Amino acid sequence: MLDASTRALCGAQVRPQVNVRGSFKTGSFGIDFTLATSLLGRMRDMLSGNEGTALANAVTILTALGIAAPKARKGLFAVLKWLRGREITHVRMQDRTAVLDVDGDTLEIDLPVLTLLRDVRVRQATAQVLAPLAREGIEIFAVGTDTEVYEMVARNEMAWFHAPEPTDALLLDEHRKMAFSIVSLAFKDDNKWRLRDGTATIHATITDAGFLSRVNNSQISFSKGDLLLCNVRVQQWQTSDGAKTEYEVTDVLEHRPAGLQIPLPGL
């Protein structure tokens, strides 16, 4: 959780270092959390007078999570408890804060907290931290100091911290005119054909009903080297595994047989 939060707020140039410290109490233990960069990075910070940067980063991360000394606004843990699994209907951005709206119920949070709330890895790691609450004999997760508890999660609150499944985000949606050679045809329900644009082989869904009808009625036959000139809808998505591209042939403008004939002007 600390690693994912550090990456979300500070980037890859800073890495967290977590150490168990002190003597174990019954059913609990203490941790120290510090931030460490590479040796050269630490030397650079020291020479430039920025040794306090690591401490400031640590305070920012712990405060955003809500597991440091309480501030005026809520950290991630408190925000998730406020949401109680409800879906956010609107977010209003301000200079240094954001206002969450859940069907008229609003909450103002700091921007680092919003960053953690939206980060899939942070949410998944937070759910994993609380997973032991599902075991028999473990009733409460609490964080704080030896003298003060900053945040507490009970077993019956675990569902509020469930990490939502990542959804694909549409990056690009455009229409192009493209020419393809046919690699293989498909006559299943999805009508995904393998086509080649001269550089790469793609899978494209054919949605031109008139063209498909002519193919199914054997009004069109294909030979090696035939080309299709098409209107194509191209959509690119950002997924948890990276970029994904989908091709949809909306109109087959022309079926051009293999170039066995000599082209003449006007033909």
Phi, psi and omega in degrees: 000315179294322179296312180296321180293321179297316179295322181293322185263331187242351182083185186279350184284349179237137178234147181277156176226119184243129181230134173285136182227165172067185180272148180283135171265171180295116176072015180208163175208162181251154177227151168254138179237119176229166178247134181232134171258185176294163180303317180296321179296319178295318178298318179298316179299318181294317182291331182267005178079020183251029181298335179285352182300315182299316179297318179298319178297316181299315179297318179300315183293311182295323178292318179296323176289333182090020181245024171242185181307130184303140175248191183294325182249166187280149171269185185303313182301314181292325179294317179295326176290325177293320181293323180053039178081000180286152180275134177288126182267336180197147175236126177252117182277139175234185186303306183236002181223172174225147179250119177272137179239124176237090179052047177093345176271121188242155177212130178266129181229158176286153183298322176300327178293320177298320178301314179293322181298327184269346185279120184298318182294323178295316181295320179294319180293323178297318178297322179293322178299324183271355183304325179301342179296340179283348182276150179297132177096349178252116188250329189220140169251126182223145176229148179164207178251185178295339185244349185213136176263125182269324181210147182217137177232125179267163182303320183285359177256000185303321184299333180291341183258008179299132180281122179294151177293135179296138179254148179288139180251128180287124181258324187213138177215105184215162179249135181226158168261124185223154176247136181228147162264153186267123176269310176204150179260158177225135180241023175277179184299326184279345178050046178268115180261149172267120183234156178234130182265011182101342179240314184224155175265131183235164170254123183235137175276128180265117181243008175283100186297320180297317179296315180297323178297318179294323178294314182295331180267012178060028175277347178232133174238153185239148176229162178302131179096355177296152178237147172244126174261121193226155161269127188234134171265124181246124177239133176242136185236147170265119181243175178294340179261001182121205183278145176226134181242134178239138181242133176231118177275105183274330179216129171266106186283326184202137170256111185254113180300162180306146187290069179261354180252151178281123179290139177234148179304134179088354180244000000 
